[in-house]
Each structure stands twice: as C-alpha cells, then as structure tokens.
Amino acid sequence: MPGLEIELGVLERRAREAGLQLVLLFEGFDTAGKGTLINRLIHAMDPRGFEVHSLRRLTRPERERPFLWPFAVRIPPRGRIGIFDRGWYRRVLEERVHRKVSRKRWSRAYDMINAFERQLTDDGALLVKFFLHIGKKEQARRMKALDENPATTWRVKKADWREHRHYERHLKAVDEVLARTSAPQAPWTVVAAHDHRHARVVLFRTLIEVLKRRLSEGSGTVAVHGRDKPEERGGEKHRSRLDETDLTLGLEREEYGRRLEESQQRIYELQHRLFRKGVSTALVYQGWDAAGKGGNIRRLTASLDPRGYRVVPVGAPNEVEKAHHYLWRFWRALPRAGQMTVFDRSWYERVLTERVEGFAPEPVWRRAYREIREFESHLADHETVLLKFWIHIDRDEQLRRFRERERTPHKRWKITEEDWRNREKWEAYREAVEEMIRRTDQPEAPWHVVPGNSKLYARIFVLETVVAAMEKRA
Amino acid sequence: MPGLEIELGVLERRAREAGLQLVLLFEGFDTAGKGTLINRLIHAMDPRGFEVHSLRRLTRPERERPFLWPFAVRIPPRGRIGIFDRGWYRRVLEERVHRKVSRKRWSRAYDMINAFERQLTDDGALLVKFFLHIGKKEQARRMKALDENPATTWRVKKADWREHRHYERHLKAVDEVLARTSAPQAPWTVVAAHDHRHARVVLFRTLIEVLKRRLSEGSGTVAVHGRDKPEERGGEKHRSRLDETDLTLGLEREEYGRRLEESQQRIYELQHRLFRKGVSTALVYQGWDAAGKGGNIRRLTASLDPRGYRVVPVGAPNEVEKAHHYLWRFWRALPRAGQMTVFDRSWYERVLTERVEGFAPEPVWRRAYREIREFESHLADHETVLLKFWIHIDRDEQLRRFRERERTPHKRWKITEEDWRNREKWEAYREAVEEMIRRTDQPEAPWHVVPGNSKLYARIFVLETVVAAMEKRA
C-alpha cells in the first residue's frame, strides 16, 4: 500500500496541474465499507484538491429539483476532484427498490443518467465509478458487529434490518444498473469488499491505471473533447421558422391595455396555484438585440409575487463558471418547487453567440444541441413548465430601434459598439437561430417565435402563451 | 411615480457601474405589503442587477449554522443588489416573540447583528433597511380581505390569526429593534404602509436620496472604507507567545505511535458522539511554511468518517470571492450540525500574508482583528467547538526542511521561489503572528501555539488538544 499511495499522490498532482476534472463515484451495499475506503483514499491525496460529497439524505431544496440536480451542481471544476459517497443512482437503486417512483420514471432515469455522464466526459471529465459488493451473510455479520459495539450501535436501525431482508431486491436493481450504465467512457469497477485490504488495493490500482492512461493521452494537458457530433439531417431544404413569422402583426393600444391587465391578473393567480401544487416554471427569452426582451419580461413579471420568481440575466461566464461544464450555471439556477425562473438569455448562447463569435469550437457547439435537449428533458421529467421564446424582429426594425436609443438620453447606455458589430453578422446569427430552433424544438420544450416588430403584440403573445401553459397545469 | 422610477433606474445603473454593493432589507408586519412593494421596486430596476431573497422558512442546512449564516452567504457581490424579504432580524423578532430562544441569546444577537451590518458597510456596502408598519386594526382588515378572496384564502392560516392577537408583543420587539439597531451607517426607514401609494413614494424617494448621496461621495467609484480602527493597546511591552514556546520538545517514535493510535481511536468515537448531538467543530491551522500543517491534518483526520468532515484549503481568493467581503467565503464553509471543518489556512491570512505582502491596506487589516473576533463569536454563539493552531518552528528548522524538500524528488514540488521569498520576511511575519495571537485569543476561540520542530510532538499536541475540547462537549 505505501507504494501505491505515493504513486497515486504523484498522479493526483499531475492531474491537477493538467486541469483534469476527476469525478469518483462510490456506490455499494450498506456496511460494504465505503466510508473507510474513501477515507483511506483521501489520505493519499492533497486536501487542497478534492471534496467529498455525502448525499444520503437530501435536503428539501434538493428534493424540489430534477433528480440529478444535487449532483449536477456539485460536479467539481477542472483541476479538482469530486468524491461522491452515493450519487446519482438513487432513483434506479433506493427509489426503485422502495417503489417511491413509478416504473416509467425510473426506466427513463437510465437514459438521463447515461446522458449526464456522457456530457461530463465529453467535456473532459474523468469519471470513475466503483460499486462495493458484499454478500447477504457478510452484511448480516457486519451489522451485528456494529450493533454490538456501544459506540456504533445507533447506526444500525430497524429500517436497516428491513433493507437487509430485501437484499435480493437490491441485488437485482444493482445488476441492472451495472448492465445499463456501463459505457466505455464511464465504466463500473465492481470491488469485492469482503476483505478491506483487497478492496483498498483494487481501488488504488484502478485509479492509478486510469489516471496514467488519461495523462499519457493528453500529454499533460486535457483537451475539451469533441466527440459525439449529432447526425446532420442531410442537405434537404428546411422550412424557416423565422420567415414564417408574420412581422406585420400588431395591436391597438386599447386592446393591448385590456389584454395586458387580464393576463397579468391571471398569471398572478396561476403563480399561486402552481406554487401550492409545487409545479415549477422555466421561461427562456432569446432574441435579436433590441428585440425588447427586457420590457417583455417586465410586463410578464409585473404582477407576480417577487418571492416566487427570479429573473436570471445571462452574460459571459465568470472564471468559476468557465471551469465547469457550460450547463452547470443553469443547473444551479433551476427553480425550486412552485417557483419560476425567467432566463434573460440562456444555455442557448452556446449555439448562438458562442457559435457565431467563435468562442466555442464547432464540435463543441454541435454537441450542444443534444446536450440541451437532454438538459431540457430533466425539466420535463420533473414536470416543469418550460417555454422558450425567440423574439423576432427584422433588420430594419432593429436599425430604427438602435437609432432611437441613441437619441433618447436615458436609453443611450443600452446601445454599444458591440450591438453595431453584431448587427453586421445578421445572416450568420440568422442561420444559427434557424438551426437552434430546428434542433431543439420538442413537444415538452417548444420554441415560440414571437412576432416582435410590435412590442405590444410581442408582450401579449408571450404573456398569453405562458398563461395558457400554466393553465394546463393548474 | 413614473418620474421616480426613471430616476431610480438611472441611479441604479450608475451604482452598478461604480461597483456599489447595495443591500436592501425589508421587515414589517404581516400583510403590510412587502411583496407588492418589492415587486414595484424591482420593476424599476435592471433585472441583471439584483436578486430577491425570501427567507421566511429556513431549510435544514440553514438552521444548522449560526443564525446569521443564511444571510451572510447571500450578501450580493460588489456591483449588485441584494433584496431581502425578511432578513437577519429573525432572532430578535419572531424567535424572541415565540420564545424559541433564551433571553440571553436574543439579547446577544443585537451585538452580532450590529457587528454584521458594520462589517458590510465598512467593506463599502450600502445598506438600507425598511420597516413596513401597519396598525392592528388595519392588519385585521387586510387578513379578512385575503381570507375572503378564494385565490388567496389559503394564505391566511389559523397561526396567522394567533400572531395577529399577539400584535402588541410583536410591536414591543419591533420598537426595541428599531432603537437598538439604528446606526448612522445602517439606519432604519419606517414606512407607514396603510396607504400603498404613499409607501411606494417613500421607498423610492429614500432610495434615490441615499444612492445620490453615496454616488456623489465616491465620485463614481466606491472605495473600500477604512473606518473603525480598533484601539491600540499603547506602547507597553507585550509578552511573546512565540518566544514562550519550547521548541526543544519532542517525542520518542514509540510513544508517538501509542498516543497517535489512542487519540485517533478516541477522535473517531467523539466524531460520532458530536454528530449525534449536533455539535459542530471548526479547526484552524496556521503556521510557518514547512511547519508541517499538511501532515498534521492528515493524522488528525486519518480515522475520521469522511462523511463528517471537510478540509478546506485556503489559497488566494478567486474573482467571485474578491467581489465579496473577505469573510464571505469562510461563512460559506462553516460546518453543518455535527460536522467538522478543518481550515488549512483561514481568515487569518488577512492579518498575515495580506498584511505583510501589502495585499490589504493597513486600515483594512487593522479592522480585520475586530471583524475576526466578531466572526468567531458567531461560532461560539452557535456552540461550535473552535480551536486555532499556530504551528511554530524556528528559522533554522525551516531552512533544514526547505533543503530536505529540494533533495527529495516526490517532495520537490512543495518548495517554490515564493517560499524562499517569504522566508526573507521572517521578522515581518513574526510581528504579524504575535499581534494576531494577542488580538484574537479569546476564551471561546483560543490560540494554541504548537511546538513544531518535532513533527511527531506537534501532531500529538494538536490531536490531544482537539480530543480534549471535543470531550468536553460529548
């Protein structure tokens, strides 16, 4: 062991210097010795480099979000190690065995778990999963030993013996998990945990091996991987959702006032009803510069109770955010049960600004379409109301608004050099928008192209669309 | 109102550009209209600039930390606005009225609240506190109205009517709060909330006034304030805690082995006992470069359950941390009930490295002594076991260890140019260490100077000190 410990310590330091993001997951039968093993492991490592997450009992805010949320927000940044003592398999292990979720939901969870793991490894993370196995008899023996020691007797509860009696059911779920979630980039290592020393050696050897392999591949630095480019749908002519949009649509000020008031009253009531039902809402606003997103959001939220919604403005990521998967900050912003989050720009920036401006290389933004669909499927699975709006205006209208902003003293700050530069790239953005809508428009996460030349029309359009969607769930 | 809204919008933008950290607190009687008022306010502001925190019901992780924790970790960074719908007065309002805490504890809370607010404003934050007042009759009228509306009737519960009957008790607590927590830098604005329109105007006018004043003071940029320099104790000769330390102390390897094993066994048991009692532990490690902090921590934690402790290594703050009060990141790292956090370096870096290297201006690090005492008093109030260790070695021993590190291949990474540079500043650091110990050694947060020339001795010293302290609380 001492040799293995030194070797792992050296590799761990090299991994850190290389900016490697290392995710270690430990699952296993109760009393298999996860705690002891993890402790042994972290003592071979620099305490500056890792964090241990023990997520046996979830807190209320954690339970109120999609089932992968508590884990997604805790994935370590590049250059660090996250050690998960039990992880994102809860739904297909405990919850399944205890019949806390329907078969349909835990079956679906496999796809979501696999997608989650692939996203991590595509982004360059090294994911290593251990399952600590002991037999039923050995478990009984260990539980008795714990029970008989006065210092640990409190750890063995009646419920634990009940679990023990259901050992076979657990075993069946475990077998399925191992079969369905072993992917080349996220393999399981099953550790025979009857013998502590043996388990330790297997753990250290496995880690040393995967670290060595990865570090030799990357020759020191870890690149962001660009695999899994989704299939192009070939060269067929696509319909243009933007061209189909009738920009001449408008509204009389009087009718606007009436419908605005009605919808605002209604959305206030719906906010309360969905709050009580625990149904969350996520709204995504994207649109051309000067399309009127800000004013639109303001009308939407004017009557809402501020304790129940939050507007999340999305700008360039900060240094902490940059060290994570780009979806990380959006995971963090997801609403609690019954709450609403309004994204003023969103995860779609990757396939818009980052694509057009070249901030993300092509394989990365191409990969993002699928990542986004998968991300949104977590919201759908959690029964979140999810609506996406592209506020559309034409180029002439944009020019008119830019000029108007320049003329109005208290609006002048809104218009910058960058806006003029972006305007020059109208066609490139247009192409990106069309592809984005085509590839991420799904029944449970639909895109609405909002005719925006008339601000009044656009506001009512969004408000009434949101009201209708909330209505269905109230 | 429209004029006030535009004016506030303009000021808010200027404040953001100036990097102003704005903290708005709303307290008030139930049904006084905080929600409506806050919503009106945020609609005059750029959604990119603020966050609303509604902290009526605390989550379990929030309740398991010092009472100011949920608020301290949510204070906005510079350039942003935090709006608190109910805030850190919970203990002297609800908890006091409902007799959930002893008189002694809520009385002490006043000092802690005042210190907390002073720390924020010393750091450059602009803090504005509103209390929304309505009379008992008006409250009854509004509760009835809510109750009679089918959409809102669920909001009025039996408990609310009970609160209403205790209006006078609440009023008494409020009066005391207003009297005891109005400071020049953190004044209360009492808003007569019987009339919504009046309340709105008062709110907007007050905010416009304070923002104008602050922005004109700072002529655009907001400086970090350097007030409240604590009193020097004059020129008297201080005893030197470092000189008093007997560095010749050592331990035979055999005795070391025996005592190590005993303490490790004991600390493992104590960890479980304190976990069950919900008693948290915070350990601070500071010391000279190469004093052996890392190895010492490893021996301390070797036998612990990794699910119950966390080692927090403290390096230079990242960009997000820099935009907050320097204690913010330590607030965030405080342990939950029954957990242990080991700080490998800590908040003391401000009065050590930052002082000696000139990263913090003198008024700032001077102020830090008091800030640290106050911060640690939160831990004491929360009945956290808090111990602070300075691992002391002499200059010769440091030289020996530096040279040894250079000779040993797998330790060479530990020694850098910077270590040699720091070594040149030994005397300046020494002075800083002595002053730090003198000014922050308190009964509930004692400093232990650990004789560190013998690593074995130092490890046993720390372990046995920690065991003894935990023992008292087990």
Boltz contact constraints between the chains, C-beta under 6 A:
constraints:
  - contact:
      token1: [A, 35]
      token2: [B, 305]
      max_distance: 6.0
  - contact:
      token1: [A, 35]
      token2: [B, 307]
      max_distance: 6.0
  - contact:
      token1: [A, 38]
      token2: [B, 306]
      max_distance: 6.0
  - contact:
      token1: [A, 39]
      token2: [B, 306]
      max_distance: 6.0
  - contact:
      token1: [A, 43]
      token2: [B, 298]
      max_distance: 6.0
  - contact:
      token1: [A, 43]
      token2: [B, 302]
      max_distance: 6.0
  - contact:
      token1: [A, 47]
      token2: [B, 311]
      max_distance: 6.0
  - contact:
      token1: [A, 47]
      token2: [B, 313]
      max_distance: 6.0
  - contact:
      token1: [A, 48]
      token2: [B, 313]
      max_distance: 6.0
  - contact:
      token1: [A, 52]
      token2: [B, 306]
      max_distance: 6.0
  - contact:
      token1: [A, 54]
      token2: [B, 307]
      max_distance: 6.0
  - contact:
      token1: [A, 59]
      token2: [B, 59]
      max_distance: 6.0
  - contact:
      token1: [A, 59]
      token2: [B, 60]
      max_distance: 6.0
  - contact:
      token1: [A, 59]
      token2: [B, 61]
      max_distance: 6.0
  - contact:
      token1: [A, 60]
      token2: [B, 59]
      max_distance: 6.0
  - contact:
      token1: [A, 61]
      token2: [B, 59]
      max_distance: 6.0
  - contact:
      token1: [A, 85]
      token2: [B, 307]
      max_distance: 6.0
  - contact:
      token1: [A, 151]
      token2: [B, 269]
      max_distance: 6.0
  - contact:
      token1: [A, 269]
      token2: [B, 151]
      max_distance: 6.0
  - contact:
      token1: [A, 298]
      token2: [B, 43]
      max_distance: 6.0
  - contact:
      token1: [A, 302]
      token2: [B, 43]
      max_distance: 6.0
  - contact:
      token1: [A, 305]
      token2: [B, 35]
      max_distance: 6.0
  - contact:
      token1: [A, 306]
      token2: [B, 38]
      max_distance: 6.0
  - contact:
      token1: [A, 306]
      token2: [B, 39]
      max_distance: 6.0
  - contact:
      token1: [A, 306]
      token2: [B, 52]
      max_distance: 6.0
  - contact:
      token1: [A, 307]
      token2: [B, 35]
      max_distance: 6.0
  - contact:
      token1: [A, 307]
      token2: [B, 54]
      max_distance: 6.0
  - contact:
      token1: [A, 307]
      token2: [B, 85]
      max_distance: 6.0
  - contact:
      token1: [A, 311]
      token2: [B, 47]
      max_distance: 6.0
  - contact:
      token1: [A, 313]
      token2: [B, 47]
      max_distance: 6.0
  - contact:
      token1: [A, 313]
      token2: [B, 48]
      max_distance: 6.0
  - contact:
      token1: [A, 319]
      token2: [B, 319]
      max_distance: 6.0
  - contact:
      token1: [A, 320]
      token2: [B, 320]
      max_distance: 6.0
  - contact:
      token1: [A, 344]
      token2: [B, 47]
      max_distance: 6.0
  - contact:
      token1: [A, 410]
      token2: [B, 10]
      max_distance: 6.0
